[in-house]
Amino acid sequence: MTYIVNDACIKCKYMDCVEVCPVDCFYEGENMLVIHPDECIDCGVCEPECPVEAIVPDSEPTAEKWVEMNRQYAAAWPNITRKGQAPADADAWKDIPDKFEKYFDPNPPKR
């Protein structure tokens, strides 16, 4: 089992989860994070840190479609090991459902 990030993270990207990960398996895109499923050790410490509940175990029925998405973008995006600044409007996005189709940005973060 592993943990994954779903579309609830899109445009929120709070990054509290990054600080507690003992194996640094988070990767950062322009508007969301992903977990590399092959690096995650299933410790679960990241899940309660996410204020939008975007981190779930891959055993959840809704997680299945996100495993490969997390794997794909973890291979393309840079690894993140420290908490960064959440977007200024993150709170406005946290309760918006089904964000992937309309708001997902496949690019790495702009710096």
ChimeraX commands (.cxc) that place a marker at each C-alpha (Angstrom):
marker #1 position 0.00,0.00,0.00 radius 0.5
marker #1 position 0.99,3.61,-0.58 radius 0.5
marker #1 position -0.53,7.03,-0.21 radius 0.5
marker #1 position -1.45,9.25,-3.13 radius 0.5
marker #1 position -2.56,12.83,-3.70 radius 0.5
marker #1 position -5.87,13.45,-5.46 radius 0.5
marker #1 position -7.33,16.51,-7.17 radius 0.5
marker #1 position -8.37,18.17,-3.89 radius 0.5
marker #1 position -4.77,19.44,-3.76 radius 0.5
marker #1 position -5.11,21.41,-7.00 radius 0.5
marker #1 position -4.76,25.15,-6.39 radius 0.5
marker #1 position -4.45,24.55,-2.63 radius 0.5
marker #1 position -0.98,23.03,-2.33 radius 0.5
marker #1 position -0.62,23.74,1.40 radius 0.5
marker #1 position 2.54,21.59,1.73 radius 0.5
marker #1 position 2.15,20.74,5.43 radius 0.5
marker #1 position 2.56,17.12,4.35 radius 0.5
marker #1 position 6.03,17.71,2.93 radius 0.5
marker #1 position 7.48,18.66,6.32 radius 0.5
marker #1 position 6.56,15.36,7.96 radius 0.5
marker #1 position 7.50,12.91,5.19 radius 0.5
marker #1 position 10.46,10.81,6.38 radius 0.5
marker #1 position 11.40,9.65,2.87 radius 0.5
marker #1 position 10.91,12.86,0.85 radius 0.5
marker #1 position 8.54,11.28,-1.67 radius 0.5
marker #1 position 6.63,14.46,-2.60 radius 0.5
marker #1 position 6.98,16.11,-5.98 radius 0.5
marker #1 position 5.79,19.58,-6.89 radius 0.5
marker #1 position 3.84,20.70,-9.90 radius 0.5
marker #1 position 2.68,24.19,-10.74 radius 0.5
marker #1 position -0.57,23.87,-8.81 radius 0.5
marker #1 position -0.47,20.59,-6.86 radius 0.5
marker #1 position 1.77,18.00,-5.25 radius 0.5
marker #1 position 2.03,14.26,-5.91 radius 0.5
marker #1 position 3.52,11.34,-3.99 radius 0.5
marker #1 position 5.79,8.90,-5.79 radius 0.5
marker #1 position 3.99,5.62,-5.02 radius 0.5
marker #1 position 7.18,3.56,-5.36 radius 0.5
marker #1 position 8.99,5.71,-2.78 radius 0.5
marker #1 position 6.21,6.04,-0.21 radius 0.5
marker #1 position 6.75,3.72,2.78 radius 0.5
marker #1 position 3.11,3.80,3.87 radius 0.5
marker #1 position 3.84,5.43,7.21 radius 0.5
marker #1 position 0.73,7.61,6.94 radius 0.5
marker #1 position 2.11,10.67,8.72 radius 0.5
marker #1 position 1.28,12.93,5.78 radius 0.5
marker #1 position -2.43,12.10,5.61 radius 0.5
marker #1 position -3.60,13.95,8.75 radius 0.5
marker #1 position -1.45,16.97,7.86 radius 0.5
marker #1 position -3.45,17.76,4.72 radius 0.5
marker #1 position -6.15,20.34,5.56 radius 0.5
marker #1 position -8.13,19.49,2.40 radius 0.5
marker #1 position -7.91,15.70,2.77 radius 0.5
marker #1 position -6.18,15.32,-0.59 radius 0.5
marker #1 position -3.93,12.50,0.66 radius 0.5
marker #1 position -5.50,9.06,0.83 radius 0.5
marker #1 position -4.28,5.46,0.91 radius 0.5
marker #1 position -4.30,3.74,-2.46 radius 0.5
marker #1 position -6.68,1.16,-1.01 radius 0.5
marker #1 position -9.52,3.70,-1.05 radius 0.5
marker #1 position -11.93,3.07,-3.95 radius 0.5
marker #1 position -11.53,6.65,-5.18 radius 0.5
marker #1 position -7.71,6.44,-5.15 radius 0.5
marker #1 position -7.25,3.89,-7.92 radius 0.5
marker #1 position -7.25,6.41,-10.76 radius 0.5
marker #1 position -4.75,8.64,-8.96 radius 0.5
marker #1 position -1.96,6.08,-8.45 radius 0.5
marker #1 position -0.67,6.20,-12.03 radius 0.5
marker #1 position -1.20,9.95,-12.22 radius 0.5
marker #1 position 0.98,10.38,-9.10 radius 0.5
marker #1 position 3.62,8.04,-10.54 radius 0.5
marker #1 position 3.67,9.83,-13.90 radius 0.5
marker #1 position 4.08,13.32,-12.51 radius 0.5
marker #1 position 6.51,12.30,-9.75 radius 0.5
marker #1 position 8.79,11.22,-12.59 radius 0.5
marker #1 position 8.43,14.59,-14.33 radius 0.5
marker #1 position 8.30,17.14,-11.51 radius 0.5
marker #1 position 11.03,18.18,-9.04 radius 0.5
marker #1 position 11.26,16.56,-5.64 radius 0.5
marker #1 position 10.25,18.83,-2.76 radius 0.5
marker #1 position 11.64,18.32,0.73 radius 0.5
marker #1 position 10.63,21.54,2.50 radius 0.5
marker #1 position 7.34,23.24,3.06 radius 0.5
marker #1 position 6.82,26.18,0.77 radius 0.5
marker #1 position 4.26,28.94,0.67 radius 0.5
marker #1 position 0.71,27.93,-0.18 radius 0.5
marker #1 position -0.99,30.01,-2.88 radius 0.5
marker #1 position -2.54,33.20,-1.50 radius 0.5
marker #1 position -5.99,32.05,-2.62 radius 0.5
marker #1 position -5.68,28.44,-1.40 radius 0.5
marker #1 position -8.53,28.76,1.09 radius 0.5
marker #1 position -10.89,29.84,-1.69 radius 0.5
marker #1 position -10.15,26.60,-3.58 radius 0.5
marker #1 position -10.21,24.05,-0.76 radius 0.5
marker #1 position -13.90,23.14,-1.01 radius 0.5
marker #1 position -14.14,23.07,-4.82 radius 0.5
marker #1 position -14.79,19.45,-5.98 radius 0.5
marker #1 position -13.56,17.71,-9.13 radius 0.5
marker #1 position -10.79,20.14,-10.01 radius 0.5
marker #1 position -8.67,17.90,-12.26 radius 0.5
marker #1 position -10.34,18.39,-15.64 radius 0.5
marker #1 position -10.71,22.15,-15.36 radius 0.5
marker #1 position -7.71,23.27,-13.31 radius 0.5
marker #1 position -4.86,20.73,-13.38 radius 0.5
marker #1 position -1.58,22.15,-14.67 radius 0.5
marker #1 position 0.84,19.42,-15.86 radius 0.5
marker #1 position 3.87,21.72,-15.71 radius 0.5
marker #1 position 6.53,21.88,-13.01 radius 0.5
marker #1 position 6.47,24.97,-10.78 radius 0.5
marker #1 position 7.56,28.29,-12.23 radius 0.5
marker #1 position 10.36,29.81,-10.20 radius 0.5
marker link #1:1,2 radius 0.2
marker link #1:2,3 radius 0.2
marker link #1:3,4 radius 0.2
marker link #1:4,5 radius 0.2
marker link #1:5,6 radius 0.2
marker link #1:6,7 radius 0.2
marker link #1:7,8 radius 0.2
marker link #1:8,9 radius 0.2
marker link #1:9,10 radius 0.2
marker link #1:10,11 radius 0.2
marker link #1:11,12 radius 0.2
marker link #1:12,13 radius 0.2
marker link #1:13,14 radius 0.2
marker link #1:14,15 radius 0.2
marker link #1:15,16 radius 0.2
marker link #1:16,17 radius 0.2
marker link #1:17,18 radius 0.2
marker link #1:18,19 radius 0.2
marker link #1:19,20 radius 0.2
marker link #1:20,21 radius 0.2
marker link #1:21,22 radius 0.2
marker link #1:22,23 radius 0.2
marker link #1:23,24 radius 0.2
marker link #1:24,25 radius 0.2
marker link #1:25,26 radius 0.2
marker link #1:26,27 radius 0.2
marker link #1:27,28 radius 0.2
marker link #1:28,29 radius 0.2
marker link #1:29,30 radius 0.2
marker link #1:30,31 radius 0.2
marker link #1:31,32 radius 0.2
marker link #1:32,33 radius 0.2
marker link #1:33,34 radius 0.2
marker link #1:34,35 radius 0.2
marker link #1:35,36 radius 0.2
marker link #1:36,37 radius 0.2
marker link #1:37,38 radius 0.2
marker link #1:38,39 radius 0.2
marker link #1:39,40 radius 0.2
marker link #1:40,41 radius 0.2
marker link #1:41,42 radius 0.2
marker link #1:42,43 radius 0.2
marker link #1:43,44 radius 0.2
marker link #1:44,45 radius 0.2
marker link #1:45,46 radius 0.2
marker link #1:46,47 radius 0.2
marker link #1:47,48 radius 0.2
marker link #1:48,49 radius 0.2
marker link #1:49,50 radius 0.2
marker link #1:50,51 radius 0.2
marker link #1:51,52 radius 0.2
marker link #1:52,53 radius 0.2
marker link #1:53,54 radius 0.2
marker link #1:54,55 radius 0.2
marker link #1:55,56 radius 0.2
marker link #1:56,57 radius 0.2
marker link #1:57,58 radius 0.2
marker link #1:58,59 radius 0.2
marker link #1:59,60 radius 0.2
marker link #1:60,61 radius 0.2
marker link #1:61,62 radius 0.2
marker link #1:62,63 radius 0.2
marker link #1:63,64 radius 0.2
marker link #1:64,65 radius 0.2
marker link #1:65,66 radius 0.2
marker link #1:66,67 radius 0.2
marker link #1:67,68 radius 0.2
marker link #1:68,69 radius 0.2
marker link #1:69,70 radius 0.2
marker link #1:70,71 radius 0.2
marker link #1:71,72 radius 0.2
marker link #1:72,73 radius 0.2
marker link #1:73,74 radius 0.2
marker link #1:74,75 radius 0.2
marker link #1:75,76 radius 0.2
marker link #1:76,77 radius 0.2
marker link #1:77,78 radius 0.2
marker link #1:78,79 radius 0.2
marker link #1:79,80 radius 0.2
marker link #1:80,81 radius 0.2
marker link #1:81,82 radius 0.2
marker link #1:82,83 radius 0.2
marker link #1:83,84 radius 0.2
marker link #1:84,85 radius 0.2
marker link #1:85,86 radius 0.2
marker link #1:86,87 radius 0.2
marker link #1:87,88 radius 0.2
marker link #1:88,89 radius 0.2
marker link #1:89,90 radius 0.2
marker link #1:90,91 radius 0.2
marker link #1:91,92 radius 0.2
marker link #1:92,93 radius 0.2
marker link #1:93,94 radius 0.2
marker link #1:94,95 radius 0.2
marker link #1:95,96 radius 0.2
marker link #1:96,97 radius 0.2
marker link #1:97,98 radius 0.2
marker link #1:98,99 radius 0.2
marker link #1:99,100 radius 0.2
marker link #1:100,101 radius 0.2
marker link #1:101,102 radius 0.2
marker link #1:102,103 radius 0.2
marker link #1:103,104 radius 0.2
marker link #1:104,105 radius 0.2
marker link #1:105,106 radius 0.2
marker link #1:106,107 radius 0.2
marker link #1:107,108 radius 0.2
marker link #1:108,109 radius 0.2
marker link #1:109,110 radius 0.2
marker link #1:110,111 radius 0.2
view
